[in-house]
């Protein structure tokens, strides 16, 4: 018996795995689900993953993304944040929709483009995943050659840096090597829950400027 997509219900905080999904079927599912949906899709080596985030997942995604933007602004680094854009590559049989992602080193290469084609364009330099309810599958990010992946599990921020095609866990970000990212991102994320978003961003911005001054 075949099931229609609209018959599937994925509860918030859960994931659904479907095996033996062809590339054409994966692309068809993306098209059928459309862009205006709360669920996110992952695909790697014929395995399709449908995830439905919780509200706390979305809050962490927004605050961590805002902290990264402030850091990039204060470092005067051009960047392009593409949120949960779908990235896929048929030759790698992989696709992913990160919670947030940034082009930083490769920003100039995709600046002004309305569509990203990973067959010719580079992948994001940084991807961020909120793993409060389910563990992010490494395969699709590795297959797409995303240089750095951050995973927040509600307690700890794990930094994974791509090395020889595989992720190695690191306590230092290759993008922000002079900043204690593992410590400060969780610290200010927690602060935002008591002080509010705007107050936290102000304090974080002041801290960054102090760090930059001390490094000169």
MOURMO-V152845 format. One record per helix or strand of 2 or more residues. SS is the DSSP state (a for helix, b for strand). FROM is the first residue (numbers start at 1). TO is the last residue. If there is no record, write none. Layout:
ss: (SS SS)
from: (FROM FROM)
to: (TO TO)
This chain:
ss: (a b a b b a b b a b b a b a b b b a a)
from: (5 14 23 39 47 55 80 86 90 94 100 107 126 138 148 157 166 181 197)
to: (7 18 33 44 52 74 81 89 92 97 103 110 130 143 152 163 170 195 215)
